[in-house]
């Protein structure tokens, strides 16, 4: 992973615009994920087959539980200038209207964000992105962590307040995890591939 730091300053001001420009002009290898995390442009390698398989399995189940005017996106950049972040979650559920305004989608417009950890950057998903999503007010954050010490774990966070989430549910892979309304969906985490 490589990084480029930004000048300190207001994430929503000129420095933020410059940081977004640098991100957009970064020449990363195909399939890489270029994000801004706490004011630093980061490049992550393409996800593994297991990582992609997990994301696709979740996406398949989510389609049965969302309204027709919402979409599930894999490469949508979600802006969180409040924390100097522009994230590309593995999956995000966002009302289609948010994408049709012609402006960058703010993370707070997502109804659910799903991150599948990778060994090389699991702490970004566990800590930095969780904080950014909470600050933005994303109602539900699902972290699928095959790299959790002990056993792979699925953790659902909610009720964001002051940049922090409350753990709504945490299960080891193999158990069921329930997403509350508006999804009302039971995920069998036993279908996820192990690392």
C-alpha positions, 0 to 999 in steps of 0.5 A, spaced: 500 500 500 502 506 498 500 513 501 500 520 500 499 525 505 495 532 505 496 538 507 493 540 514 486 544 513 479 544 513 477 537 509 471 540 506 475 546 503 481 547 498 485 542 501 480 537 500 478 539 493 486 538 492 486 531 495 480 529 491 484 531 485 490 527 487 486 521 488 483 521 481 489 522 478 493 517 481 495 511 476 494 505 480 494 498 477 488 495 474 483 493 480 486 497 485 482 501 490 484 508 491 481 511 497 482 517 501 483 515 509 484 520 514 487 525 509 491 520 506 491 517 499 491 510 499 492 505 494 490 497 496 491 491 491 486 488 488 482 484 493 482 476 493 478 471 490 475 469 497 474 477 498 470 478 492 466 471 493 464 474 500 462 481 497 458 477 492 454 473 496 452 478 501 450 482 495 446 477 492 442 476 499 441 484 499 437 484 493 432 480 496 431 485 501 431 492 498 426 497 495 427 498 487 429 505 488 435 503 492 442 500 489 447 496 491 454 498 489 461 495 489 465 501 486 462 507 488 466 512 492 463 515 498 465 522 500 466 524 508 470 530 508 468 531 515 474 526 516 478 527 510 475 520 507 473 518 500 471 511 501 470 505 496 466 500 500 466 493 498 458 494 498 454 500 499 446 500 499 444 507 497 438 510 494 439 511 486 437 518 487 443 520 490 447 518 484 443 522 479 444 529 482 451 529 478 455 530 485 459 526 489 455 522 494 456 523 501 457 517 505 451 519 510 446 517 504 448 510 504 443 506 508 448 500 509 456 499 508 459 493 507 467 492 508 470 485 507 477 485 511 483 484 507 490 482 511 494 488 508 489 493 511 484 490 516 485 496 521 482 501 516 476 497 515 476 496 523 478 503 525 478 508 521 473 507 516 468 505 521 469 512 525 468 515 518 462 512 516 459 513 524 461 521 523 457 521 516 451 518 520 451 511 516 445 507 519 448 500 519 456 498 518 457 491 516 464 488 517 466 481 515 472 480 518 476 473 516 482 476 519 479 477 526 484 474 531 481 467 533 475 466 528 472 470 522 467 474 525 461 478 522 459 484 526 454 489 525 454 496 527 449 501 528 446 507 532 452 512 530 453 518 535 459 522 535 463 518 531 462 512 534 458 506 533 454 501 537 455 493 536 448 491 534 451 484 533 457 480 532 457 472 530 463 468 528 462 465 521 458 459 521 452 463 525 446 467 523 446 475 523 440 479 522 440 486 519 434 490 522 429 494 518 429 496 513 433 490 511 429 485 515 434 480 512 438 474 516 445 472 513 448 465 514 455 467 515 457 460 514 456 461 506 462 465 506 469 462 504 474 462 509 481 465 508 
